[in-house]
């Protein structure tokens, strides 16, 4: 496993001086430079600060990711700098932070909430470091790790072993405006599909990298938001608590502060014990300051508040105590589990830091002493609830001949985590299948994937009450909410669902779904690319309301595919071409960008109209190398888009 060590590296003198002059403060209020206090916003009662930056406002920056063909994509964010209209720069990410972007497809992470001077910020500069990158491609035959020598700079074709810097320019109407005492959002979307070209025909597989991002002033409310950081204070009277933001799996704070609101239904898991509502907040209040917390919830754009539905704290936060693994059970034999696509966390004994990396496959042992909980639910469960296809967090100790060094030097298979006296937290699991039939609160699907593991790699032996009732991928039985009508599902088309696998040895049914999404509602993503120098006229129609990729243009492209979950559609088979239209029905997160690959400059837009106008102008002097888009795909060859990137060769 290729590892990333998260260490408490000192900031540069520039970053320290900038932090001291700007004051890293609260995401939802004004705080002191030391992160010790906040003035209040609705529903909060933070302490005061003698060093409050009265003129500043909060820049709350979040990051998510569009899907791509990756099981893991670990690189480091070295810096994120905002530049205002006067040319002044502010550093908002104070230290190097390793990130697995493949884990952000269904999640939006609060990256920072720094207090910065008021003004109109017109651009952002992001520096990524590929020095110790781990890129694992998800192929039809399983996950394949790309050797470092085959992670290529798309500009030069040579191995990418250092930093890559891209600059995002915000178009008029999409600029970040900071005013004193208010919260402004900047939502970044690192698009894996647009940023990487995977050559599956190369031996070994190569990945050519050209980072592509979009930016929006509205967080993606369709995704769960994740807020992580050490505890500062708790107010049981106001049903909230304050954290110093430490994004992803960072061990330090210094990225600003955030107030987390809770409700009577918020689920808590504190040091392995479950609570609900005020009882959980009381348990949180009993913890010492700087205890690590992680919350999942929603952001209210009007009230500028974050409300948690789930809160983990202390040893229940991944990687905080002991060794831990997050992955999907691909097989079970008695009390021995085989876990696939595992993120492994190893705390370092000599410091408060840790290492993490990706492991394609490893073994986890459980027993009567294993504590089992389910995210969002109270109480403990028997170990029988851990079944094949279930995604989970496993905590315990690596044993036997497996050493930290050997674990962190391979991305293939091996290693055993002893969780017999540890814990397992069952996590919401995504499934995708081709609909076969359904009625009476149940549906049968031809399973394609479960827990982001292909169904063909899952071994269902032992999952049924008898051997003849073991789960079968060809006829996987899913219990669904009675409020959902299967009349919206079409036989042979994909249907996605989320929930929990039924207990081992208890099937059927095989899975209990909490949500179900039909193919017409599912997110589809388009990828079209041309070999250099590209296509000078990729769109036969290019207006403020429509873009058309003709059948001839698609047939001439090097790649042309639409992905809907784990199924694909070839748009080149459409005689009338593929029509791209804006999603005028949605007020949700939308973003568009033109990537200038030679200069590594990206122009971002919040409306399809502005985006198309700029594209018309740019295509007069440049050619298109790639078109990626996300949205919903309907009949008649129409993709209704809410995110789109066009990469040009200039």
C-alpha positions in Angstrom: 0.0 0.0 0.0 1.3 3.4 -1.0 1.1 5.5 2.1 0.7 9.2 2.9 2.1 10.3 6.2 0.1 13.2 7.8 2.6 15.2 9.8 2.7 18.4 11.7 4.9 20.2 9.3 5.7 23.8 10.2 4.1 26.4 8.1 6.2 28.6 5.9 7.1 32.0 7.2 4.8 33.5 4.6 1.9 31.4 5.8 2.5 32.2 9.4 2.7 35.9 8.8 -0.3 35.8 6.7 -2.3 33.9 9.3 -1.2 36.3 12.0 -2.3 39.3 10.0 -5.5 37.9 8.7 -6.7 35.9 11.7 -8.1 32.5 11.0 -11.5 32.7 12.6 -14.9 31.0 12.7 -16.8 29.7 9.8 -20.0 31.1 11.2 -18.7 33.9 13.3 -15.7 36.1 14.1 -13.0 34.4 16.2 -9.5 35.1 17.5 -6.3 34.2 15.7 -5.7 31.4 18.2 -9.1 29.9 17.4 -10.1 30.4 21.0 -13.3 32.4 20.6 -16.2 33.4 18.4 -19.0 36.0 18.3 -22.4 34.6 17.7 -24.7 33.9 14.8 -28.3 32.6 15.2 -28.4 29.7 17.5 -24.9 29.9 18.9 -23.3 31.2 22.0 -19.5 31.1 21.5 -17.0 32.9 23.7 -15.6 36.3 22.9 -12.1 37.1 21.6 -9.9 40.1 22.3 -8.3 39.7 18.9 -11.4 39.5 16.8 -11.0 40.8 13.2 -13.9 43.2 13.1 -13.6 44.0 9.4 -13.2 40.4 8.1 -15.7 38.0 6.7 -15.7 34.2 6.5 -14.8 32.3 3.4 -16.2 28.8 3.8 -14.6 26.6 1.2 -15.9 23.2 0.5 -14.6 20.5 -1.9 -16.3 17.6 -3.6 -15.6 15.4 -6.6 -17.3 14.3 -9.8 -17.1 10.6 -10.5 -14.3 8.9 -12.4 -12.9 5.4 -13.0 -10.9 5.3 -9.7 -11.1 3.2 -6.6 -8.6 5.5 -4.9 -6.9 8.8 -5.9 -4.6 10.0 -3.2 -2.7 13.3 -3.7 -1.9 16.3 -1.5 -3.4 19.7 -1.5 -0.4 21.9 -0.9 -2.1 25.3 -0.9 -5.2 27.2 -1.9 -4.8 31.0 -2.4 -7.5 33.5 -3.1 -6.7 36.7 -5.0 -8.9 39.8 -4.8 -9.6 42.5 -7.5 -6.7 44.6 -6.1 -4.2 41.7 -6.5 -3.9 40.9 -2.8 -3.6 37.3 -1.9 -4.8 35.3 1.0 -3.8 31.7 1.8 -6.8 29.7 3.0 -5.2 26.2 3.3 -2.3 26.7 5.8 -0.6 23.3 5.4 -0.2 20.3 3.1 -3.2 18.0 3.4 -3.4 14.6 1.7 -6.8 13.7 0.2 -8.4 10.6 -1.4 -10.5 12.4 -4.0 -12.3 9.1 -4.9 -14.0 9.2 -1.5 -15.5 12.6 -2.2 -17.9 11.5 -5.0 -20.9 11.4 -2.7 -19.6 13.8 -0.1 -18.7 17.5 0.2 -15.9 18.3 2.6 -15.5 21.6 4.5 -11.9 22.4 3.6 -11.5 25.7 5.5 -13.5 28.5 7.1 -10.9 31.2 7.4 -11.6 34.8 8.3 -10.3 36.9 5.5 -10.3 40.7 4.6 -13.4 42.0 2.8 -13.3 42.4 -1.0 -14.2 40.9 -4.3 -12.1 37.8 -5.0 -11.6 37.1 -8.6 -9.5 34.0 -8.7 -8.2 31.0 -6.7 -4.9 29.2 -7.2 -4.7 25.5 -6.2 -1.5 23.6 -5.9 -1.6 19.8 -5.9 1.4 17.5 -5.1 1.7 14.2 -6.9 5.0 13.2 -5.3 3.6 10.3 -3.3 0.4 9.9 -5.3 -1.6 6.7 -5.1 -3.9 6.2 -8.1 -6.0 3.0 -8.4 -8.1 2.5 -11.5 -11.3 0.6 -11.2 -11.4 -1.7 -14.3 -13.8 -4.4 -15.3 -11.4 -7.0 -13.9 -10.9 -5.2 -10.6 -8.8 -2.4 -9.0 -5.4 -1.8 -10.6 -2.7 0.4 -9.1 -0.9 2.7 -11.5 2.9 2.7 -11.0 4.4 6.1 -10.3 6.3 6.1 -13.6 2.9 5.8 -15.4 1.2 8.7 -13.8 2.0 11.2 -16.5 1.9 15.0 -16.9 -0.6 15.5 -19.8 1.4 18.5 -21.1 4.7 16.8 -21.4 3.9 13.0 -21.4 6.6 12.5 -18.7 6.1 11.1 -15.2 4.3 13.5 -12.8 6.4 13.5 -9.6 5.9 16.9 -8.2 3.5 19.9 -7.9 0.9 21.0 -10.3 -0.7 24.5 -10.0 -3.9 25.6 -11.6 -5.6 29.0 -11.5 -9.4 29.3 -11.5 -10.7 32.6 -12.7 -14.2 33.5 -11.5 -16.4 35.1 -14.2 -18.5 38.2 -13.4 -21.5 37.1 -11.3 -19.5 34.1 -10.0 -16.9 36.0 -7.9 -16.4 35.5 -4.2 -17.5 38.6 -2.4 -16.5 38.9 1.3 -18.2 41.4 3.5 -17.6 42.0 7.2 -19.3 39.7 9.6 -20.9 37.4 6.9 -20.3 34.0 5.5 -19.6 33.5 1.8 -19.3 30.0 0.2 -16.9 28.8 -2.4 -17.6 25.3 -3.5 -14.9 23.5 -5.5 -15.5 20.4 -7.6 -12.3 18.4 -8.5 -13.6 16.5 -11.6 -11.7 13.2 -11.8 -13.1 12.3 -15.2 -12.1 15.7 -16.7 -8.7 15.7 -14.9 -7.5 12.3 -16.0 -7.1 10.3 -19.2 -6.8 6.6 -18.5 -5.3 4.4 -21.1 -6.5 0.9 -20.4 -4.8 -0.5 -23.4 -1.3 0.4 -22.1 0.7 -2.2 -20.3 0.9 -1.2 -17.5 -2.1 1.2 -17.5 -1.2 4.9 -17.7 -3.0 8.0 -16.4 -2.4 11.4 -17.9 -3.2 14.2 -15.5 -4.5 17.7 -16.3 -6.3 18.9 -13.2 -9.7 20.3 -14.0 -12.1 22.0 -11.5 -15.2 24.0 -11.4 -16.3 26.6 -8.8 -19.6 27.7 -7.5 -20.9 30.1 -4.8 -23.4 27.6 -3.7 -22.5 24.3 -1.9 -23.7 21.1 -3.5 -26.8 20.4 -1.4 -27.4 17.1 -3.1 -24.5 15.6 -1.2 -23.9 15.1 2.4 -21.5 17.6 3.9 -18.7 16.5 6.2 -17.2 18.6 8.9 -14.2 17.3 10.9 -12.1 18.8 13.6 -11.0 18.8 17.3 -13.6 19.9 19.8 -13.4 23.5 21.1 -16.6 23.9 23.2 -20.1 22.5 23.7 -23.3 24.5 24.5 -26.1 22.1 25.6 -28.3 25.1 26.1 -28.0 26.0 22.4 -27.8 22.5 21.1 -24.5 23.1 19.3 -20.7 22.7 19.6 -17.7 24.4 18.1 -14.8 22.7 16.3 -11.5 23.8 14.8 -11.7 22.6 11.3 -9.2 19.8 10.3 -10.4 18.6 6.9 -10.2 15.1 5.5 -7.9 13.1 7.9 -5.7 16.0 9.0 -4.2 15.8 12.5 -4.0 19.6 13.1 -6.4 22.4 13.2 -5.8 25.9 11.9 -8.3 26.0 9.0 -10.9 28.1 10.9 -13.7 27.3 13.2 -17.3 26.1 12.7 -20.4 25.9 14.9 -22.2 22.6 14.4 -25.9 22.6 15.3 -27.7 19.4 16.5 -31.3 18.4 16.8 -33.3 16.0 18.9 -32.8 13.4 16.2 -29.1 13.8 15.7 -27.3 10.4 16.1 -24.1 10.4 18.1 -21.4 7.7 18.4 -19.0 8.8 21.2 -16.1 6.5 22.0 -18.1 3.5 20.7 -21.4 4.3 22.6 -24.5 5.5 20.7 -26.7 8.4 21.8 -29.5 10.4 20.3 -30.2 14.1 20.6 -29.5 15.9 23.9 -28.0 12.8 25.4 -25.3 12.8 22.7 -24.5 16.4 23.2 -24.2 15.8 26.9 -21.7 13.0 26.3 -19.8 15.3 23.9 -19.6 18.0 26.6 -18.0 15.5 28.9 -15.0 15.0 26.6 -11.8 17.0 26.9 -11.0 19.8 24.6 -9.3 18.8 21.3 -11.1 15.5 21.1 -11.6 14.7 17.4 -15.1 14.9 16.0 -16.6 14.2 12.6 -20.1 15.3 11.6 -22.3 14.6 8.6 -25.2 16.9 7.8 -26.6 19.8 5.7 -25.9 23.4 5.1 -28.6 26.0 5.2 -27.6 28.6 2.6 -30.1 31.2 3.9 -29.4 30.9 7.6 -25.7 30.1 7.1 -25.8 27.2 9.5 -24.6 23.6 9.5 -26.9 21.0 11.1 -25.5 17.6 11.8 -27.6 14.4 11.4 -24.6 12.2 12.5 -21.8 13.0 14.9 -18.8 10.7 15.7 -16.3 11.6 18.4 -13.2 10.3 20.1 -12.3 6.7 19.2 -15.3 6.5 16.9 -13.6 8.8 14.4 -11.6 6.9 11.8 -7.9 6.7 12.6 -8.0 8.3 16.0 -7.1 5.4 18.2 -5.7 2.0 17.2 -5.6 0.8 13.6 -8.6 1.0 11.4 -9.9 0.1 8.0 -12.8 1.4 5.9 -13.9 -0.9 3.1 -16.5 -3.3 1.8 -16.9 -7.0 2.9 -16.4 -9.1 -0.3 -16.5 -12.5 1.5 -17.2 -13.9 4.9 -16.2 -17.3 6.3 -17.3 -17.7 9.9 -15.6 -14.8 11.8 -13.1 -14.1 9.1 -13.9 -11.2 6.7 -12.2 -10.4 3.4 -12.4 -6.6 2.9 -12.0 -5.0 -0.5 -10.9 -1.5 -1.6 -9.7 -0.7 1.9 -8.5 2.7 3.2 -6.1 1.8 6.0 -5.2 4.1 8.9 -2.2 3.5 11.1 -1.6 5.9 14.0 2.1 6.5 14.6 3.2 5.5 18.1 5.9 8.2 18.4 3.6 11.1 17.6 -0.1 12.2 17.2 0.3 11.7 13.5 -0.7 8.8 11.3 -0.3 7.1 7.9 -3.0 6.1 5.5 -3.1 4.3 2.2 -5.1 2.1 0.0 -5.2 -1.7 0.1 -7.0 -3.7 -2.6 -7.8 -6.6 -0.2 -7.2 -7.6 3.4 -8.4 -9.8 6.2 -10.4 -8.7 9.3 -11.2 -11.1 12.1 -14.2 -10.5 14.4 -15.6 -12.3 17.5 -17.9 -12.2 20.4 -16.0 -9.2 21.8 -16.4 -7.1 18.7 -18.7 -4.1 19.3 -21.0 -3.5 16.3 -23.0 -0.4 15.6 -24.9 1.0 12.6 -24.3 4.6 11.6 -27.4 6.7 12.4 -28.9 4.1 14.8 -28.8 3.6 18.5 -27.7 0.5 20.4 -25.4 -2.4 19.5 -25.8 -5.2 17.0 -24.7 -8.8 16.8 -21.7 -9.7 14.6 -24.1 -11.5 12.3 -25.2 -8.1 11.0 -21.8 -7.9 9.1 -22.5 -9.5 5.8 -21.2 -9.6 2.2 -21.4 -6.3 0.4 -21.6 -4.2 3.5 -19.4 -1.2 3.8 -18.0 -0.6 7.3 -15.3 0.9 9.4 -13.3 -1.7 11.3 -11.1 -0.8 14.3 -8.6 -3.1 16.0 -4.9 -4.0 15.7 -2.8 -5.3 12.9 -1.4 -8.6 13.9 1.0 -11.4 13.0 3.9 -10.8 10.6 2.2 -7.8 9.1 4.2 -4.8 9.9 3.5 -1.1 9.4 6.3 -0.9 6.8 5.0 -3.8 4.7 1.4 -2.6 5.0 2.3 0.9 3.8 4.5 -0.2 0.9 2.0 -2.1 -1.1 -1.4 -1.4 -2.8 -2.2 -5.0 -3.6 -3.4 -7.4 -1.0 -2.4 -8.7 2.5 -2.5 -7.9 6.1 -4.9 -8.9 8.9 -6.7 -6.6 11.3 -7.7 -8.2 14.5 -11.1 -6.6 15.6 -12.0 -9.4 18.0 -11.8 -6.9 20.8 -12.4 -3.9 18.6 -15.3 -2.3 16.9 -17.2 -2.3 13.6 -19.4 0.6 12.4 -21.8 -0.4 9.6 -21.9 2.5 7.0 -24.7 3.3 4.5 -23.9 1.1 1.4 -24.6 2.0 -2.2 -25.9 -0.6 -4.6 -26.6 -0.6 -8.4 -28.5 -3.2 -10.4 -30.5 -3.7 -13.5 -34.2 -3.8 -12.5 -35.9 -7.2 -13.1 -39.2 -7.0 -11.2 -40.8 -5.6 -8.1 -44.0 -5.4 -6.0 -45.1 -5.3 -2.4 -42.1 -3.4 -1.0 -39.5 -5.5 -2.7 -37.6 -5.6 -6.0 -35.3 -8.0 -7.7 -32.3 -6.7 -9.6 -29.4 -8.1 -11.6 -26.8 -6.7 -9.2 -23.9 -4.8 -10.8 -22.1 -3.4 -7.7 -22.4 -3.2 -3.9 -20.3 -0.9 -1.7 -18.5 0.2 -4.9 -17.3 -3.4 -5.5 -18.3 -5.2 -8.7 -20.9 -7.9 -8.0 -18.7 -10.5 -9.8 -16.1 -10.0 -7.1 -18.5 -10.7 -4.2 -18.8 -14.2 -2.7 -22.3 -14.7 -1.3 -21.7 -18.1 0.3 -23.3 -18.3 3.7 -25.5 -15.2 3.3 -28.8 -17.2 3.2 -30.8 -19.0 5.9 -29.9 -22.1 3.8 -27.3 -22.6 1.1 -30.1 -22.6 -1.5 -31.1 -19.1 -0.3 -27.7 -17.5 -0.5 -27.8 -14.1 -2.2 -27.4 -14.3 -6.0 -26.1 -11.4 -8.1 -28.4 -12.4 -10.9 -31.5 -12.2 -8.7 -30.6 -9.9 -5.8 -33.6 -9.2 -3.6 -33.9 -5.7 -2.1 -36.5 -4.6 0.4 -37.6 -1.1 -0.5 -39.7 1.6 1.2 -43.4 1.0 0.8 -43.8 4.6 -0.3 -41.7 3.9 -3.4 -43.5 2.7 -6.5 -41.7 0.3 -8.7 -43.9 1.5 -11.6 -41.2 4.1 -12.3 -38.6 1.4 -12.9 -38.0 -0.2 -16.3 -36.8 -3.8 -16.7 -33.2 -3.9 -17.9 -32.4 -0.3 -16.9 -30.3 0.6 -13.9 -31.7 1.3 -10.5 -29.5 2.5 -7.6 -30.3 2.2 -3.9 -28.7 2.9 -0.5 -29.1 1.2 2.8 -27.7 -1.8 4.7 -27.1 -5.4 3.8 -29.3 -7.8 5.7 -27.6 -10.0 8.4 -25.3 -12.8 7.4 -27.1 -16.1 7.2 -30.6 -14.4 7.2 -31.3 -13.8 3.5 -33.7 -13.3 1.8 -34.2 -10.4 1.4 -30.6 -9.6 0.8 -30.6 -5.9 1.4 -32.8 -3.3 3.0 -32.9 0.0 1.1 -33.7 3.4 2.6 -33.6 5.2 -0.8 -34.1 4.1 -4.3 -33.3 6.1 -7.5 -34.5 5.2 -11.0 -32.3 5.5 -14.1 -34.3 8.6 -15.1 -33.3 10.3 -11.9 -29.8 8.9 -11.6 -26.8 11.1 -12.3 -25.2 10.4 -15.7 -21.8 11.6 -16.8 -20.5 12.1 -20.3 -16.9 11.8 -21.4 -15.8 12.7 -24.9 -12.2 13.2 -25.9 -10.2 13.8 -29.1 -6.5 13.2 -29.7 -4.3 16.3 -30.0 -4.6 18.9 -31.5 -8.4 18.3 -30.8 -11.6 19.2 -32.7 -11.9 22.9 -33.7 -15.7 22.6 -34.2 -16.9 20.0 -31.6 -20.5 21.4 -31.5 -22.7 21.6 -34.6 -25.0 23.8 -32.5 -23.7 26.1 -29.8 -26.2 28.5 -28.3 -27.1 29.9 -24.9 -29.7 27.1 -24.6 -28.2 24.1 -26.4 -25.0 22.4 -27.5 -25.1 19.5 -30.0 -22.5 16.9 -30.5 -23.3 15.4 -33.9 -23.0 11.7 -34.6 -20.1 12.3 -37.0 -18.3 14.3 -34.4 -18.8 11.6 -31.7 -17.7 8.9 -34.1 -14.5 10.8 -34.8 -13.7 11.1 -31.1 -11.2 8.9 -29.4 -13.6 8.2 -26.5 -17.3 8.7 -26.3 -19.4 7.2 -23.5 -22.2 8.0 -21.1 -22.0 6.3 -17.7 -25.2 5.8 -15.6 -24.1 4.0 -12.4 -22.3 0.9 -13.7 -23.9 0.8 -17.1 -22.7 2.6 -20.2 -24.3 4.1 -23.3 -22.5 4.9 -26.5 -23.8 8.3 -27.7 -22.2 7.8 -31.1 -25.1 5.4 -31.9 -27.5 8.3 -31.8 -28.2 9.3 -35.4 -29.4 12.8 -34.4 -26.4 13.3 -32.1 -26.3 14.1 -28.4 -28.0 17.3 -27.2 -26.7 19.0 -24.1 -29.2 21.4 -22.5 -29.1 23.3 -19.1 -31.1 22.1 -16.2 -33.5 25.1 -15.9 -35.6 23.3 -13.3 -32.9 23.1 -10.7 -31.7 25.8 -8.3 -29.1 23.4 -6.9 -25.4 23.5 -7.2 -24.4 24.2 -10.9 -21.0 24.9 -12.3 -19.3 25.2 -15.7 -15.7 25.6 -16.7 -13.4 26.1 -19.7 -9.9 24.6 -19.1 -7.0 26.0 -20.9 -4.6 23.0 -20.7 -1.5 24.7 -22.0 -1.6 27.6 -19.5 -3.3 25.6 -16.7 -5.9 28.4 -16.3 -9.5 27.6 -15.8 -12.4 30.0 -16.4 -15.4 29.2 -14.2 -19.1 30.1 -14.7 -22.3 29.7 -12.7 -24.7 29.8 -15.7 -24.9 27.9 -18.9 -25.5 31.2 -20.8 -22.2 32.8 -19.7 -20.4 29.5 -20.3 -21.7 29.0 -23.8 -20.9 32.6 -24.7 -17.3 32.3 -23.6 -17.0 28.9 -25.3 -18.1 30.4 -28.6 -15.4 33.0 -28.3 -12.6 30.6 -27.3 -13.3 28.0 -29.9 -12.4 30.6 -32.6 -8.8 30.2 -31.7 -8.5 26.8 -29.9 -9.7 23.2 -30.3 -11.5 21.0 -27.9 -9.6 18.1 -26.3 -12.3 16.9 -23.9 -15.9 17.4 -23.0 -17.3 16.1 -19.7 -20.7 16.8 -18.4 -23.0 15.6 -15.5 -26.8 15.5 -15.4 -29.7 13.3 -16.1 -30.1 11.4 -19.4 -33.5 11.1 -21.0 -34.9 9.6 -24.1 -34.2 11.1 -27.4 -30.5 11.6 -26.9 -30.8 14.6 -24.5 -28.5 15.1 -21.5 -29.8 17.8 -19.1 -26.6 19.1 -17.5 -25.8 20.9 -14.3 -22.0 20.5 -14.4 -19.9 20.7 -17.6 -16.2 21.2 -18.5 -14.6 21.7 -21.9 -10.9 21.4 -22.1 -9.1 23.4 -24.9 -5.6 23.0 -26.3 -4.5 26.5 -25.6 
